[in-house]
């Protein structure tokens, strides 16, 4: 009889497989791959959920084509926030008080 696979090994193998259920999840994974930034794939998924997917892909492709860039994810975020007039306000900041 063949050897049974170890249950923990089976669980680890299942965890490695991608489970994409929504379009924005796929777009987020594509952005992470283009930018070579898998550590921030959840951030890219969130952006894909809130913004136009085609616009994000175009920006990521233009950043990925630049050869001398060390941190593609940082440049992508900089260009995204500087070019976008739709940048959401930061809700976690306190309103500024008037100086007396």
C-alpha positions as CSV (number, residue, x, y, z in Angstrom):
1,X,0.0,0.0,0.0
2,X,1.1,3.6,-0.7
3,X,2.1,5.9,2.0
4,X,-0.7,8.3,3.2
5,X,0.2,12.0,2.9
6,X,0.8,13.8,6.2
7,X,-2.2,16.0,7.1
8,X,-0.1,19.0,7.8
9,X,1.6,18.7,4.4
10,X,-1.8,18.5,2.7
11,X,-2.9,21.7,4.5
12,X,0.3,23.5,3.4
13,X,-0.2,22.5,-0.2
14,X,-3.8,23.7,-0.1
15,X,-2.7,27.1,1.3
16,X,-0.3,27.6,-1.6
17,X,-3.1,27.4,-4.2
18,X,-4.7,30.7,-5.2
19,X,-8.4,31.1,-4.5
20,X,-9.8,34.0,-6.5
21,X,-13.6,34.6,-6.2
22,X,-14.0,38.2,-7.4
23,X,-12.7,40.2,-10.3
24,X,-10.9,42.8,-8.1
25,X,-9.0,40.0,-6.4
26,X,-7.6,38.9,-9.7
27,X,-6.7,42.4,-10.7
28,X,-4.9,42.9,-7.3
29,X,-2.9,39.8,-7.9
30,X,-2.0,40.9,-11.4
31,X,-0.8,44.3,-10.1
32,X,1.3,42.6,-7.4
33,X,2.9,40.4,-10.1
34,X,3.5,43.3,-12.5
35,X,5.1,45.4,-9.7
36,X,7.0,42.4,-8.3
37,X,5.5,43.2,-4.9
38,X,3.6,40.1,-3.6
39,X,3.9,41.3,0.0
40,X,1.3,44.0,-0.7
41,X,-1.2,42.1,-2.8
42,X,-4.0,42.9,-0.3
43,X,-3.4,46.6,-0.8
44,X,-3.6,46.2,-4.6
45,X,-6.8,44.2,-4.2
46,X,-8.3,47.0,-2.1
47,X,-7.3,49.5,-4.8
48,X,-8.8,47.4,-7.5
49,X,-12.0,47.2,-5.6
50,X,-12.3,51.0,-5.2
51,X,-10.8,52.2,-8.6
52,X,-11.0,51.5,-12.3
53,X,-9.1,48.2,-13.0
54,X,-7.9,49.3,-16.5
55,X,-6.5,52.5,-15.2
56,X,-4.6,50.6,-12.5
57,X,-3.3,48.1,-15.0
58,X,-2.0,50.8,-17.4
59,X,-0.2,52.6,-14.6
60,X,1.3,49.4,-13.3
61,X,2.5,48.4,-16.8
62,X,4.1,51.8,-17.3
63,X,5.9,51.5,-13.9
64,X,7.0,47.9,-14.6
65,X,8.5,48.9,-18.0
66,X,10.9,51.3,-16.2
67,X,14.2,49.4,-15.7
68,X,16.0,51.6,-13.2
69,X,13.3,51.6,-10.6
70,X,14.2,49.8,-7.4
71,X,10.8,49.9,-5.6
72,X,8.1,49.6,-8.2
73,X,5.3,49.4,-5.6
74,X,6.4,52.7,-4.1
75,X,6.6,54.5,-7.4
76,X,3.2,53.1,-8.4
77,X,1.6,54.4,-5.2
78,X,3.3,57.8,-5.6
79,X,2.0,58.2,-9.2
80,X,-1.4,56.9,-8.2
81,X,-1.9,59.4,-5.4
82,X,-0.3,62.3,-7.1
83,X,-2.2,61.9,-10.4
84,X,-5.5,61.2,-8.9
85,X,-7.9,63.9,-7.9
86,X,-10.1,61.2,-6.4
87,X,-7.7,60.5,-3.6
88,X,-9.8,59.6,-0.5
89,X,-9.4,61.9,2.5
90,X,-7.6,60.4,5.5
91,X,-10.3,59.7,8.0
92,X,-7.9,58.8,10.8
93,X,-6.4,62.3,11.1
94,X,-7.8,64.7,13.6
95,X,-9.2,68.0,12.4
96,X,-6.7,70.8,13.0
97,X,-7.4,73.3,15.7
98,X,-7.0,77.0,15.2
99,X,-4.0,78.6,16.8
100,X,-4.7,81.3,19.3
